[in-house]
């Protein structure tokens, strides 16, 4: 029996034959879609185990069809607790009295931003009565949108940089996931795409021309771009894989920090699949400092990592994921890179609106809830020692 057929059988044993599988979604072998699965209720350990195994094998799991009239962000966060401890997003708190997304003290005190001052309030002002964020006050929920009420003129943004989520902390993000609320429906540009051109890119000068071309080869209709770093690692010659397994990179939150050494190659504990973890020299230009390869100079580190990034961004390992309202899409940050596409921003028509909610998790999965993360572990790895409230874990059904 093939790997995919075995997964399909396990999914139907765990959830019933009404649930089916589609995949792989990418030419690299990444991506699986689970169809007919309602995430609003509680999951038993066998169901959680099947989902964890699916992600460990396919790197990206998408579960379409959640009913946004009944599926709440509280249910979404309860679901996320199975994958790891939900982590407050840096947009939702300050560190050392400064926005956490800026250069700020590594050991600065954490203060959560009040819900009324977070992105949802500005988003809700854009299309009153037509498009409003799902109700929530959790600092773990990142509102991802291309619009804010009364903020700027409509324009085309250039997209982001290739990265993984919060890899610059000693314990990196393991899993991230989107719940999709709205996607752009207007298709009026030449070629029946939403945007043309990339706008201004965020990268530092001095990159190889072919690397820049691959970086900027991004989708045009609001899709999320992924690169499969597990397939990219497997495609390298055996001697190169052996060499990369010994490489350590120094990551840091701010330029003045001593940082720490982290492995470049990680092994998934469930599937045993090896992958390159964030092999990018400067994944957040002008926000977080570039990384350094242990034993190499800054110039040598950039040359070494730029070559790896160019390999990972080869078309063989790329997958552009199209979103639909009600989708939950989950990805393993140790086995993928991702990027936001060029898009219209500060839009003034709801047909151009892109609205998603993101949760990210650290630590070990949990087959049953509530999680039992020790207080000292939360204090060391989760801003503000955040733990999902009992009301979220208990839920309504």
N, C-alpha and C positions, 0 to 999 in steps of 0.2 A: 504494500500500500504506500502511495506517495505521501510525502510530508503534508501537502495541502489536503489530500483526501482524509488523512488521519485527523487533522485539525477539524475539518468539517464534521466528521463523525463525532468527535468529542464535543463540539459546540452543540450539536443536536441532542446528544445524550444529556448535556447539562441544562439546556434551555428549551428543549422540545423541537420537534421537526418544523415548527413554524419559523424558526430562525435558520437562515442559510448563510453561506460564505461566498464571497467573490474575491478572486485574487490569483496570483500576485497582481498588484495594480501598476507596478513599475517594471520596466525592462530589466532592471537590476535584480529583481526578485523581491523587492520591498513592497509592503503594503497589502493589507487585507481588509475587506469590507464585510461587516456582520449585519445582515439585513433582517429586520423584524424584531429587534431586541429593544424592549422598553427598559430604560435605566431608572425609571422613577421609583421602583420598589427596591427592597433589600435584596442583596445577593447572598447565596450560600457559599461555603468555602469551595465546593467543586466548581461553581460558576466563576468565582474569582480566579481560581487556579487556571482555568482554561483561558481566560482573558490575559492573564500574566504571561502564559506560555505563548499565546498568539503574538504579543508584542515582542517577546524575546526572540522569536523566529523571524518576524516580518518587519520589525522596527517602527511601523506605522499601522495603527488600527483605526478605522473609521466606522462609526455606528450611526447610520442615518435615521431620520424619521422620528426624533423626539418631538412630542407635542408641546410647543411653546406656550400653549394656553394652560397647561397643567404641569409641565416639567419646570421646576423652579431652580434658581441658582443654589438654594440650600440643598436640593437633591443632587445637583451637580457636584457640590463640595463634599457631600457625604460619599458619593461615588469615588471622588478623588482620594479620599482617605484610605481606600484599599491599595492605592499605588504607592503611597508614601505620606509623610506629614505635609499638609498644604502650607506653603510658605508665603507670607505677605510680600506683595510685589513692591520693589523699591519706589514706584510711583506713589505708593500709598503710605509711606512713612518718611520721617526725617532721621538722619544719623548725625549726632553731634550738632544738632540745631540747623543742619543744612539738608537740602533735598538729597535723598539717598542715592539718586542717579548721578550726583555730582562728586567731584573729588572731596571726600570728607573723612574725618578720623575713622580709622578701622575699628577702633574700640569705642567710638562715640556712643552716647546714650541713644536709644531708639524711642521714638515717639510716633504713634500712629496719627495720620492726618484724619480729622473728623470727616465722616461720610459726606457732609454737605459741601466740603471743599475738594472732593475728589472729582475725577473726570465725569462720572455719571451725571452730576448736576449740570455741567456745561453741555454735555451731549443731549440731555433732556430738553434743553432750551432751544435746540435747533429746529425741531419739527414737532412742536407741541400738539398733542392730540393725534399725531400720525405715527410717530416712532419714538418710543420711550424705552429706556433700559429696563430689563427685568429687575424687580425690586431686590435689593440686597444692601447689607452694610458691612460685609466681610472684607477685611484688608487683603485677603488672599486673592480676591477677584480683581483681575486687571481688565478694564474696559478698553477694547481695541476698536477704534473708530477712525474714520476719515473726516469727521465733522465735529464742530463745536458751535454752540449758539453764539452768534455775533463775534466770531473771531476770524478776521482776515478775509481776503478775496479768494475766490475759487482759483485753483492753479493745479498743475501736475507736479507731484513730488517724485523724487528720483528713486524711491525704494530704499531699503536698508542695506546692511552689510551681512555677509554670511557669518553665522554665529551659532552657538548653542546657548541655552538659557543659564545665566548666572554660573558660568564655569569658573569665575574668578574668585570663588570662595573655597576654603579648604575641603568642604563637603559640597560637591556641585549638585545642581538640580539633576534628578534622575529622569522624571517624566514630566512632560507638559501636555496640556490638552486644551482644545478650543470647544466651546459651544457656540454655534453659529446662529445669529439672530436675523441678520439682513445681509444680502449681497447685492452688488450693483446689477440692475436689469437693463439699463440703457446700453445699446450697442449702436452708436452712430458714427464712430470714427472709421476712417478707411480700413478695409479689411475686416469690417464687422467686429472690431475690438473696442474695448472701453477706453484705452489710452494709447497714444503713440509716443515714441521717444521715452528716454529714461529720466529726463530732468537732470539735476545736479547730483552726482554720486558722492558718497561720504568718505571715499578711501583716500589714504595718503598718496602723495605723488611718488613716482619712482618704481611702480610695479611694471612687470613685463607686460607687453601689449597683448599677448595671448591670454594671460591670466585676467587682465581687465576685460577682455572680450567675454570670457566665460563668466566672470562675476556679473556682468551687466546683461547677460542673456536671461531675462526674467519674463514671467508671464504678464499678460496684458489685460486680464479680466478679473483681477482681484484674487487670483489663486495664491496659495502659499507655496513657495518654492522649497523643495527638499533636495538634499544630496545624501546618498547612501554611503556612509563611511565604512560600513561593514563590508559591502561588496567591493568598495574601492581598495580596502586593505587586502581582501582575498585575491584581488587581481594582480597584486604586486608579486615579483619573483620571490621565491622562498628565502633567498639570502637577504633581500631587502626587508622582508617581514621579520627575520631574525634580528636584524640590526635595529629596526624600529621598536622592537619589544624592550630594548635596553634604554631607550631614550627617555629622559625626564625633562620636563619644561618647568620654568619658574613662572608662576602666576601670582598676581598681586591685585589688590583692590585699588590702590593708589600708587602713583609713581614713587613716592618716598617710602613705601612699605618694604620690609625685607622679603615678603612673599614666602612661598613654599614650593617645594618640588612635587610635581604630579606626573603620573605616567601618561605617555602619549597614546599608548595602546591599552585598551581595557578589554576584559573578557566578561561577557554576560554570564552571571552566575546560574541562570536557568538553562540557557541553550548551549553555553560554551562557545558562542560565536565571538570572535575577536573583531575589534573595530578601532578606528582612529578617533580619539576624543578631542574635538575642537582643534584640528591641526591648522590653525589660522594665526598668523603673526600678530595682526591687529584687528580683532573681530569687532571692536567698538572704538573706531577712531575718534580721538579727542574726548572720549568719555571714560574709558579704562586704558591703562598702559599696555603697550605690546608685551607679549610674552618673550622669554628668552630660553633657548635650548641650553641645558646645562653643559658647560664646557665650550660653548661657542660665543663669539662676540655678537654684538647687536646686528652688525651687517651680515655675519655668517648665519645667525638665527633667522633673519628675514629671508635670506636666499634659500635656506633649507626648507622653511615652512611655506614660503610662496610656491615652491615646487610641489609640495604635498597638496596644498590647496588647489593648484591647477589640476593635479591628478584627480582629486575628489570631485571637482566640478566638471569633469569630462561628461559629455552627453550620455555615456553609458550608465552613469550613476545618478542621473537627474530624474526628478519626478515633480511635476507641478500639480498640486492637489486642488481640484475645483470644489468650492464650498457650496452647500445648499442650506437654507434655513432648517434648523432642527438637527443638523449634524453634530455629533461629538467626535472629534478627531484627536487621537492620542499619539504622541511620538516619544521615543526613547532618545534623550539628548546625548547619550554616550555613543549612539550608533547612527546619528544623522547630524547634518547641518541644516539650517533653514534660513529663509530670508523673506522679508515682506516685499511685495511687488511695487513697481511704480503705480501710482494711483492718483486720481483726482482727490484733492483735499479741500477743506473748507467748502464742501459742496452745498449748493442751495436748492437742490432737488432731491427728494427722497429716492428717486430711481437711481441716483448715484451713490446711495448710502451703503457703507460697509461697516457692519457692527458685529463684533464677536466678543466673547468673554473667555479669558484665559486663566487657568489654574496651573500651578507648578508644584511638584512634590519632591521632598528629599527623604532619604532613609530607606528602610526596608518596607516591602509590601506587607499588608495585613489581610489575612483571609477572613477575619472576623472583626467587627467593630464593637465598642470603641477601641482606638489604638491605645497602646500601653507605653508610648515613648516616655522614658524617664525625664524628670524635670531638668536634670543637669544636661542631658542631651539636647533638649529643646533650647536651653539657655545658650549652649555652645553653637548651635547650628540654625536656629530659626529666629529671625528678628522678632524681638519682643516676647520670645517664648510662646508665640501664638499656638493655640490649640483650638481646633474647631469646637464651638460651643456644643453642649449636650443637646440643645434644641435641634441643631443640624443633624447630629448623629442619630438621634431618636426619630426625627422626622414624623411625617403624618401617615406613612404607609410603608 
